[in-house]
């Protein structure tokens, strides 16, 4: 009798353990399926929505400029706001960027006995990579977050739905002016970073590292070409458009009240920076393949 009870207890323990393991496996499977549904699939849907929004905004921009329906007043207001929000941070960031590049390339040039090339190396680094990326990152942090917060707050107040009911296109009225303003301000900020970064590197090299002013400028002028500046400005156009499209898409898809606006702003900054870094790698590699350079 005692043996039978012990056998029944062991069987019950095994059954409970098996049931617990099956329940755990089901929970893990459900979580994994939910993760696939929430993250990769949602990410693809988000990228697709951003691509569609960008194409529609570009179409409306071209059509409105040709037909004279472009919201010029809204464009000016948005451009002024973006410039006021991003100019000073961009300048303050470009100063240490230029100095850091001058330090690194000056030390490297001194180690290999080519101190005269410090100007060319630091100047080209600022123009080719530093200027568009610094401007784009500041645009994503200062401008993209503001655009998303503005559109997101309108979304949760049902203003965008009211505009659609009245027959006003949200993309044409709100997205297109912000896209054009972001591109213009992005190009302008890139030019500012080019000037400030190169000037900071020049002053640091001459007055701190005891470099020759003539050598710094001459080597830079010998290696830098117009195509470098053109490629940088093209990058600025693409990066500005990316920031505007990502911020507008996140703002237009906001839901969940004020907390949803905060989440949209956070995802705007993160998604913009990740996308900018990825696109920068692709554009840089593509430019090196299509436009090979000799030397620096």
Secondary structure, 3 states (H helix, E strand, C coil): CHHHHHHHHHHHHHHHHHHHHHHHHHHHHHHHHHHHHHHHHHHHHHHHHHHHHHHHHHHHHHHHHHHCCCCHHHHHHHHHHHHHHHHHHHHHHHHHHHHHHHHHHHHHHHHCCCHHHHHHHHHHHHHHHHHHHHHHHHHHHHHHHHHHHHHHHHHHCCHHHHHHHCCCCHHHHHHHHHHHHHHHHHHHHHHHHHHHHHHHHHHHHHHCCCCCHHHHHHHHHHHCCHHHHHHHHHHHHHHHHHHHHHHHHHHHCCCCHHHHHHHHHHHHHHHHHHHHHHHHHHHHHHHHHHCCCCCC
